């Protein structure tokens, strides 16, 4: 699993200040977002525009550390598919703050360690188990980043899922975007 103990032990270590705890996950935004509810005058049919998704999807990769006095949300948007190498680079750049990112993981500066050890909590998406990411666990551990995999089919344990739900259903009032740039801007604002 990457760290000793279950999720309660990992959470406890972060609450007492031994290490940081980041919940990492990806979220995709299509030009037409889900509509949970809407308002209309009685007798009026509600119409929500549906935009073509071809080459206009925006993906977000984020990590939430909510154990300190102020939650920290690290994120980046990409307009391409998120792959294991993207996740590794995100962890190296944003969480570990390794100069040079994933390219320098094998040859990290002598004695480089994250200022405080951390655990990254992951779901069981295939990109999290790919050799390009999981195969680099020992190198990540050497710089103070440990991986912890949640049990299968347990998205409720990944705290960043609440952020993604809020962004998709409450924080983006416009539900259809006609251009990729417009969608990207809306995601960044939310």
N, C-alpha and C positions, 0 to 999 in steps of 0.2 A: 504493500500500500504506500510506501514511501515514508511514513512517519509511524512511530509506535503509538498504540492506543486507537480508540475509535474517535468518532466525531466529537464526543463530549470531552475527551482528553485534549484534543486539538483546540477546541474552543476555550477550555480552561487555561491552557498555556498562553493563549492570546489575552485573555481577560486579566491575568495576573502580570502581564507585561513581559513575559519571557520571549515572546515572538509575535510577529504580525501575522494576521490571517486574512487572506484574500480569497473571495469567491469569484471564480472566473467562468465566463460563459459568453456565447455568441448570440446575436439576435439579428434577424433579417427584416428589412422593411421593404415592402412592395409599393409601387405607385398608388395602389388602392389598398387602404388599411382596413382592418376589420371594423365593422360598425356594430357596436353592442346595442345601441338604441338611438333613436332620433325623435324629433318633434315635427309634427305637421298639423295643419288645420284639419278638423273633422271632415271627412269625405275627400280629402286630398291624398293622392297617392305619392308616397315618398320615393324619390329617385336619387340614388347615389351613383355618381359617375364611376365607371370601372375603366381604369386605364390599362393599356397593354403593358406587360411586365418586361418585355424583351429588352435586355441590356440596360435596365433602369432600376435595378434592385440595389439598395444600399445595405451593407452588412456592418454591424458594429461588434467589436470585440472589447469586452470590458472586464474590469476586476473591481470588486467592492470590498473595502476594509471598513467594517462598521463596529469594530470593537473598542476603538478609542473614544475620546470625548467628542470628536467631530468625525463623522463618516468621511471616508475618502473614496471617490469614484474615479478610477483611471479608465480611459476609453479612447478608442480610435475608430474612425469610420473608413471603410474600404469599399470600393465599387467593383470588387471582384470576389470570387469565391474565397472563403477563408480556409486555408489548408494548415497542416501541422507546422510547416515552416513559419507561417504567419503567426501562429500562436507562440511558438518558441521565441520569435523575434520580439513579440509583445512582452512576454515574460522577462526577457533579458533587458529590454530597453526601459519599460515602464515600471516593472516591479523590482527587479534586481538593480536597475540603473547601472548596468554594465556598460562602460564606455565602448562604443563600437557595436553594441548589441550582440545578436546571435553569432555574427561573423567572428567575434572575439572570444566566444565561449571556450573553445579548445585551447586558446592561447591567451587567457585572461591575464591582465597585468599581475605581476608577482604579488602575492599576498592579498589580492582583491577579494573582499568579502562584503556582502551587503551590510549596511550599518547595523541592522538587527536581523537575526534569522527570521524567515517567514515560511509559512505553509500556504500553498496554493490549492484550494479545494476545486476539484473538477468533476464533471459528470462523466458518463461513459461514452461520449461521442467518439466515433472512430478516429477523428483527428487527434484526440487526446491520448489515444493508445497507439498511434502510428510510431514507427521507429524513429522518424524524423523529430519527434517530440519526446515520447516516453523513453526512447533509447538514449536520451541525453540526461537522464535523471542523475547519474553520478556526477556529471560535470555541473549540473545545477546545484546539487547538494554541496559541492566544493565551494560555491560562492554564496551559500547560505539560503538557498531556495529549495524547499522540499515539496513533493507532490502528494496529495491525498485524494483518493478516488472515492466518490460517494457510492453507496449501493445502487444497483441497477433499479431503474424506474422509481427514482425518488427525487424529482425536481423540486419538491417542497423543501428539501434540505439545503438547496443552493439559494442563498439569500439574495443574490443578484437577480433572480427570476422575478422578484417583486418589482424591481426597478424597471425591467423590460416591460412587464405588464402595465405598469403605470404610464410609461412613455407611450406605448402603443394605444392604450384605450382612453387615457385622460389628458396627456400632455400635448397631444397633436390634434387640435380641433379640426383642422382641414383634413378630410379623409381621402381625397384623391389629388394626386399631383401629376401635372402634365409633362414635366421635364425632369430629367435626372438631377439637374442642378437645384431645382425647386425642392425635390424630395430630400436631397442632401442637406440643404439649408434648414428644412423643417426638422430633420433628425438632429442636427447640431444644436438648434435652439431648444429642442425638448430635452 
